[in-house]
Amino acid sequence: MMRIHIKEGHLIDPANKLDAKQDLYIADGKIVGIKKKPQGFESDVQIDAKDKLVLPGLIDLCARLREPGFEHKGTILTESLAASSSGITSICCPPDTDPIIDTPAVVEFINQRSRDAGLTNIYPLGALTQGLKSEQLSEMYLLKQAGCIGVSNALSPIDNAEVLRRSFEYAHSCELTVFLYAEDKALKNNGTAHEGAISTRLGLPAIPESAETVAISRALLLAEQTGVRLHFCRLSSARSVSLIKAAQEQGLPITADVAICNLHLTDMDIADYNSDCHLQPPLRSERDRAGLITGINDGAITAVCSDHQPHDVDAKAAPFSLTEPGASTIELLLPLMMHLVNRKELKREKAISLLTSQPANILNIDKGSLETGKDADICIFDTEADNSVNKTNLLSAGKNTPFLNWELQGAVTHTLLNGKVVFDRSKPD
Amino acid sequence: MTGNSIQLDKNGNLKHFLSTEGLSQSLLQKILDHAESFASVGERHVKKVPLLRGKTIANLFFEPSTRTRTTFELAAKRLSADILNLNISTSATSKGETLSDTLHTLEAMHCDMFVVRHANSGAAHYIATQVAPHISVINAGDGRHAHPTQAMLDMFTIRRHKKDFTKLKVAIVGDILHSRVARSEIHALNTLGVLETRIIAPHTLIPKGVEELGVHVYHDMDAGLEGVDIVMMLRLQKERMRGALLPSEQEFFQRYGLTSERLAIAKPDAIVMHPGPINRGVEIDSSVADSERSVILQQVSHGIAVRMAIMAMTMGRSADDIGETE
């Protein structure tokens, strides 16, 4: 195995409160030394990280790789490539593939494809109910055995509170975290934009804030009753943050994340029906966006995900409400987080923790930090590099980005997975 | 939000007509002035002018409509254009042809203008971004968003009766939530400088944040009608009773129906308008609809002149070019 010496980089590891210029030594896929060179270490490769940040490999709690079932939008190979070019070494993917991840065979298929690509660790979420139909429980134990890291009903709401309760109870017995996207279908009422002055002016069917808060409140009461470990995926409203914070203060095992788009954009960005801003959850008001940032700084929200949803061109080429929701974001996750740091909305260490140590805690995996003995999943980031967003420089098969023509700062130069360089910007292939 | 950038060409002339929002007061007045000239064409023995001779206009109706389509057709014919009527129900798109494919097929037939009606908000705007540069798009109603030609014919009717917009108080009554007509009227009225625009409806039929469009919201009909010069009634669709928006037509009529007694609360010379088709006994009492205060039928005949003006202007022609009839 390769021995790698990362020289003179600025190491940031929020888990260990490390924030200093130090060397890093890797051998046999593991970190073998920090600052001090291990005895007898001879490097095969040296990476000059002078003036660059050396971070734990990033962990994305929600990205759709589109395989199996939607290969016209992307594949595990194309999307892992996009991820590894952006420093992401671990991806959690929701079960709404086709076929749905509700049998061990589908998990095995994804794992096989992931091994073939060899670019990222992929952690599939199993379906909470069979076929995501919200009727029968899925074989959660078998899914866990096959490698599912948690269970989720993806974007399909569970209307029946009894089914929701029992699924929580059963997941709890399997010691599985439930990843819940909270949305009340009746209140959403086929809406496609946040309910407010913008949806009113554009005449778009509106999604009230209560579509999220009612679903969260109901789930919180059932979580309290069942004791399940519950993770809320992709909050969109400020009011939701206060509900979650109250539950956490009560001592419930509740965590939450937010998608990167909701930290940067609001319903104003829909402007003249820009279908790249048709997202689920919807972009809400500036007050909500600010509330989500506050939720991060208060500690109620502990992770930021890309919510990457690559689409084919046709999926976005129609009047707004007829387009498919979602944005291609995986490559911009880190630069967009650093943009929030540059704008002083988040502290740098906090921003990094939301992409590393904290999502690792939510997934309960031994990753997301720089420690001797840990897997050498590393991201090296050049903070000075120009990064202008355009469709030609996106590697993802999905070019549907709402950040078109944004001038961001910083780009990943190297990504290491288990001590192997899987991306090197200086060597395009 | 439908910005100037797409509706106007680089010289500030009307290229597409998608929304009354974002257009200047002088441009709206210009449309009304041109419509005045075209109105006289309709009163002539020969009703045709050769302004758009040789042009092909496609009526693209993705949602069924007889009235609006017919007036556009008549307006096109009076401008001597060739008109193509296409009722593209969802069946065409369910055959797998995308909206862009449909548009490009029509472009290949050398159409010069698309008149578009679609059930989804933003459809006309989307089409305007997709078509070849020489094609103009006119919005004949998109979802809940806009119905700008209807709003302009209403403004035309108001101007004929009241002359000065700046002295007027206007009340729009009924299902604001689902109404593209209401949204387009609000923008047009405010741009033309009316004293006050009010909307009157129960909470269930008022969209959130509507105040930001520049209206005062009333839930009580009598309070809302106090002192207004114009009462614009909206059509109430039957399906609103099926959701949880309203209990019944009877109850709606009791609270928000326009009766002679209620009309007496408005100014003595207030006029009554309705985009049609009217539901007698639901939003308006027959005695009001048929009274001399009602200008509902005038609205219909003004529709042709206003649409002629807009079609000619988007094609770079104006009423000044009318000259001789054929």
Interface residues (C-beta under 8 A of the other chain):
Chain A: E195 G196 A197 I198 S199 T200 R201 L202 G203 L204 P205 A206 P208 I270 A271 D272 Y273 D314 A317 A318 P319 F320 S321 L322
Chain B: M1 T2 G3 I6 E21 T98 L99 S100 H118 N120 S121 G122 A123 H125 Y126 D142 G143 R144 H145 A146 R180 R183 P207 K208 G209 V210 E212 L213
